[in-house]
Amino acid sequence: MSADSTGAQPSRATDTSIDEKRRTRWGPVFWVAVVIVALFIIIAITADWIAPYDPYAQDLVASSQGPSAAHWLGTDQLGRDILSRLMVGSRTGIIGPAVVAICATVIGTLLGLWAGFSGGIADSVTMRSVDFAYAIPPLLLAIVLVGILGGGYWLAVAVLIVLSAPADVRVVRAAVLAQREMPYIAAARTLGLSQMRIAFKHILPNVAPTLAANALLQFVVALIALSGLAFLGIGVSAGTPDWGLMIAENRSILDLNPWAVIGPALCITILAVSVGLLGDRAFDVTTKRINER
């Protein structure tokens, strides 16, 4: 009996077609992540207006209290409203990691394109420098540098940019090397196009999904790193509404008001997971659509 009469062959073809269509759709998980990230951004922008209390205002009479009608997530050991501090703390949780991700991606893209497309001495020098940077534990180096140079949030951001860029260089260079020998690049060279035009007009769009996914991953790494530095008392001043610092400051009242620690920990986790999901899904969908062109 033929495959058509049994219906087995068309069924497998139909299943494959459905799977292919699903891989080119964003899907509900992606949109849930978009909504969550958008909410964090809106809160960060409007925190001064929507926060129920001044995040710096102290009330020692109401210190270390659990959730109540007046303070939905309770107060810390100085009587400061936890919810208000979480809202204002979303700024350091978003702005710093975003700056790290954008700057590291730009630096890594330029150096990766140059090294991967040029080859030769340029590639060797760039990659040996990257290998040297990889030999040093980045978080440990960040702790040492920020500590020696006197701390400061933006100093910590600048250090993380420098330490994050080598990873982007490697990713971009690998993607460029995969594209460099493709037929369309040989055709562009035959037409006499300059190396810069080939790199930015032809290669860069094809590695854009990798860049976008890597930038979002860099955001997650920077968020965790900056929160870790703040937890250690490096990068932000004492009393600053910052998720990592809030965890460190409120460990002593964990039994009195666990939300003082759970709240910022959940914010870090939810934002990191949501951004990671955005990067993963965006990479899958955009790569699939580029390959279909």
C-alpha positions as CSV (number, residue, x, y, z in Angstrom):
1,M,0.0,0.0,0.0
2,S,1.4,3.5,-0.9
3,A,2.3,6.1,1.6
4,D,-0.6,8.3,0.2
5,S,-3.2,5.7,0.9
6,T,-2.0,5.1,4.5
7,G,-1.8,8.7,5.2
8,A,1.5,8.3,7.2
9,Q,3.7,10.3,5.0
10,P,1.4,13.4,4.7
11,S,1.0,13.3,8.5
12,R,4.7,13.5,9.1
13,A,5.0,16.3,6.6
14,T,2.1,18.2,8.2
15,D,3.8,17.8,11.7
16,T,7.1,19.1,10.3
17,S,5.3,22.1,8.7
18,I,3.6,22.9,12.0
19,D,6.9,22.7,13.9
20,E,8.5,25.1,11.3
21,K,5.7,27.6,11.7
22,R,6.0,27.5,15.5
23,R,9.7,28.2,15.3
24,T,9.0,31.4,13.3
25,R,6.4,32.7,15.7
26,W,7.2,34.7,18.8
27,G,4.8,32.7,21.0
28,P,3.0,33.5,24.3
29,V,6.1,33.1,26.5
30,F,7.9,35.8,24.5
31,W,5.0,38.2,24.9
32,V,4.7,37.5,28.6
33,A,8.4,38.3,29.0
34,V,7.9,41.5,26.9
35,V,5.1,42.6,29.3
36,I,7.2,41.9,32.4
37,V,10.2,43.8,31.1
38,A,8.0,46.6,29.9
39,L,6.4,46.8,33.4
40,F,9.9,47.1,35.0
41,I,10.8,49.8,32.6
42,I,7.6,51.8,33.2
43,I,8.1,51.4,37.0
44,A,11.7,52.6,36.7
45,I,10.6,55.7,34.8
46,T,7.6,56.6,37.0
47,A,8.9,55.5,40.4
48,D,9.0,59.0,41.8
49,W,5.3,59.4,41.1
50,I,3.9,56.0,41.9
51,A,6.0,55.0,44.9
52,P,3.7,55.2,48.0
53,Y,6.5,56.6,50.2
54,D,9.8,58.4,50.0
55,P,12.3,55.4,49.6
56,Y,14.8,57.2,51.9
57,A,12.3,58.3,54.6
58,Q,13.0,56.5,57.9
59,D,10.5,55.7,60.7
60,L,12.2,53.8,63.5
61,V,8.9,53.3,65.2
62,A,7.7,51.2,62.3
63,S,11.0,49.4,61.7
64,S,11.1,45.7,60.6
65,Q,7.4,45.3,60.2
66,G,5.7,42.7,58.0
67,P,3.2,43.4,55.2
68,S,0.3,45.6,56.2
69,A,-2.3,47.9,54.7
70,A,0.0,50.8,55.2
71,H,3.1,49.0,53.9
72,W,2.2,46.3,51.4
73,L,5.7,44.6,51.7
74,G,6.5,45.8,55.1
75,T,9.5,47.9,56.2
76,D,13.2,47.4,56.7
77,Q,15.2,47.8,59.9
78,L,15.2,51.6,59.5
79,G,11.4,51.8,58.9
80,R,11.8,52.5,55.1
81,D,9.0,51.2,52.9
82,I,10.1,48.1,51.0
83,L,7.8,48.5,48.0
84,S,8.9,52.1,47.4
85,R,12.5,51.1,47.6
86,L,11.9,48.2,45.1
87,M,10.3,50.6,42.7
88,V,13.1,53.2,42.8
89,G,15.7,50.4,42.9
90,S,14.5,49.2,39.4
91,R,16.5,52.1,38.0
92,T,19.8,50.8,39.0
93,G,18.5,47.3,38.1
94,I,17.8,48.4,34.5
95,I,20.0,51.4,33.6
96,G,23.4,50.0,34.6
97,P,23.0,46.6,33.0
98,A,21.5,48.2,29.8
99,V,24.5,50.5,29.5
100,V,26.9,47.6,30.0
101,A,25.1,45.5,27.4
102,I,24.9,48.3,24.8
103,C,28.4,49.5,25.2
104,A,30.0,46.1,25.3
105,T,28.0,45.0,22.3
106,V,29.1,48.0,20.3
107,I,32.8,47.6,21.2
108,G,32.6,43.8,20.7
109,T,30.9,44.2,17.3
110,L,33.4,46.7,16.0
111,L,36.4,44.6,17.1
112,G,34.8,41.3,16.2
113,L,34.0,42.5,12.7
114,W,37.4,43.9,12.2
115,A,39.2,40.8,13.5
116,G,37.0,38.3,11.7
117,F,36.8,40.0,8.4
118,S,40.4,41.3,8.2
119,G,42.2,38.2,9.5
120,G,46.0,38.1,9.6
121,I,47.8,40.3,12.2
122,A,44.7,42.2,13.2
123,D,42.9,39.0,14.0
124,S,45.8,37.6,15.9
125,V,46.5,40.7,18.0
126,T,42.8,41.1,18.9
127,M,42.2,37.5,19.8
128,R,45.4,37.3,21.9
129,S,44.2,40.3,23.8
130,V,40.8,38.7,24.3
131,D,42.4,35.4,25.5
132,F,44.4,37.4,28.0
133,A,41.2,39.1,29.3
134,Y,39.6,35.7,29.6
135,A,42.5,34.4,31.8
136,I,41.4,36.8,34.6
137,P,38.2,36.1,36.6
138,P,36.0,39.0,35.6
139,L,33.9,39.4,38.8
140,L,37.0,39.1,41.0
141,L,38.8,41.7,38.9
142,A,35.7,44.0,39.1
143,I,35.7,43.7,42.9
144,V,39.4,44.5,43.1
145,L,39.3,47.4,40.6
146,V,36.1,49.0,42.0
147,G,37.4,48.6,45.5
148,I,40.8,50.2,44.8
149,L,39.4,53.0,42.7
150,G,36.9,54.0,45.5
151,G,33.7,52.4,44.4
152,G,30.8,54.2,42.7
153,Y,28.0,52.8,40.6
154,W,29.2,54.2,37.3
155,L,32.7,53.1,37.9
156,A,31.4,49.6,38.4
157,V,29.4,49.9,35.2
158,A,32.5,51.1,33.3
159,V,34.6,48.2,34.6
160,L,31.9,45.7,33.6
161,I,31.8,47.2,30.1
162,V,35.6,46.6,29.7
163,L,35.3,43.1,31.2
164,S,32.2,42.1,29.1
165,A,33.4,43.3,25.7
166,P,35.9,40.4,25.1
167,A,33.0,37.9,25.2
168,D,31.2,39.9,22.5
169,V,34.4,40.0,20.4
170,R,34.6,36.3,20.4
171,V,30.9,35.8,19.5
172,V,30.9,38.3,16.7
173,R,34.2,37.1,15.3
174,A,32.9,33.5,15.2
175,A,29.7,34.6,13.4
176,V,31.8,36.7,10.9
177,L,34.1,33.7,10.2
178,A,31.0,31.6,9.4
179,Q,29.7,34.2,7.0
180,R,33.0,35.3,5.4
181,E,33.3,32.3,3.1
182,M,29.7,32.4,2.0
183,P,29.0,32.8,-1.8
184,Y,27.3,36.2,-1.3
185,I,30.5,37.6,0.2
186,A,32.6,36.3,-2.8
187,A,30.0,37.9,-5.1
188,A,30.3,41.3,-3.2
189,R,34.0,41.2,-3.6
190,T,33.8,40.4,-7.3
191,L,31.6,43.5,-7.6
192,G,34.4,45.6,-6.1
193,L,32.6,46.6,-2.9
194,S,34.8,47.9,-0.1
195,Q,35.6,45.8,2.9
196,M,33.8,48.2,5.2
197,R,30.6,48.1,3.1
198,I,30.7,44.3,2.9
199,A,31.2,44.1,6.7
200,F,28.5,46.5,7.7
201,K,26.0,46.2,4.9
202,H,26.1,42.4,4.2
203,I,27.8,40.6,7.1
204,L,26.4,42.6,10.0
205,P,22.7,42.1,9.2
206,N,23.2,38.4,9.0
207,V,24.9,38.2,12.5
208,A,22.4,40.7,14.0
209,P,20.3,37.9,15.7
210,T,23.5,36.7,17.4
211,L,24.3,40.2,18.5
212,A,20.8,40.9,19.8
213,A,20.7,37.6,21.8
214,N,24.2,38.2,23.1
215,A,23.4,41.8,24.2
216,L,20.4,40.5,26.2
217,L,22.6,37.9,27.8
218,Q,25.1,40.6,28.6
219,F,22.3,42.5,30.3
220,V,21.5,39.5,32.5
221,V,25.1,38.9,33.4
222,A,25.6,42.6,34.2
223,L,22.4,42.7,36.3
224,I,23.7,39.8,38.4
225,A,27.2,41.2,38.6
226,L,26.1,44.7,39.7
227,S,23.7,43.2,42.2
228,G,26.5,41.0,43.5
229,L,28.8,44.0,43.9
230,A,26.1,46.0,45.6
231,F,25.5,43.0,48.0
232,L,29.2,43.2,48.9
233,G,28.9,46.9,49.5
234,I,30.7,47.9,46.3
235,G,29.3,50.1,43.6
236,V,26.5,51.9,45.4
237,S,26.4,54.1,48.5
238,A,24.9,52.8,51.7
239,G,21.2,53.4,51.9
240,T,20.7,53.6,48.1
241,P,17.6,51.8,46.9
242,D,19.3,49.0,45.0
243,W,18.1,45.4,44.9
244,G,21.5,43.8,45.7
245,L,22.1,46.2,48.5
246,M,18.6,45.7,49.9
247,I,19.3,42.0,50.2
248,A,22.5,42.6,52.1
249,E,21.0,45.3,54.4
250,N,18.0,43.3,55.4
251,R,19.5,39.8,56.0
252,S,19.4,40.5,59.8
253,I,15.6,41.0,59.8
254,L,14.8,38.0,57.6
255,D,12.8,36.4,60.4
256,L,10.8,39.6,61.1
257,N,10.0,40.6,57.5
258,P,11.2,38.1,54.9
259,W,9.8,40.2,52.1
260,A,12.6,42.7,52.7
261,V,14.9,40.1,51.2
262,I,12.5,38.0,49.1
263,G,11.2,41.2,47.3
264,P,14.5,42.3,45.8
265,A,15.6,38.7,45.1
266,L,12.4,38.1,43.2
267,C,12.9,41.3,41.2
268,I,16.4,40.3,40.1
269,T,15.3,36.8,39.3
270,I,12.1,37.7,37.3
271,L,13.9,40.4,35.3
272,A,16.9,38.2,34.5
273,V,14.7,35.3,33.4
274,S,12.4,37.5,31.4
275,V,15.3,39.2,29.5
276,G,16.9,35.8,29.0
277,L,13.7,34.5,27.4
278,L,13.5,37.5,25.1
279,G,17.0,36.9,23.9
280,D,16.5,33.2,23.4
281,R,13.2,33.5,21.5
282,A,14.4,36.5,19.4
283,F,17.5,34.6,18.3
284,D,15.4,31.6,17.2
285,V,12.8,33.5,15.3
286,T,15.1,36.1,13.6
287,T,17.6,33.4,12.6
288,K,14.9,31.2,11.1
289,R,13.5,34.1,9.1
290,I,16.9,35.2,7.8
291,N,17.6,31.6,6.7
292,E,14.3,31.6,4.8
293,R,15.2,34.6,2.7
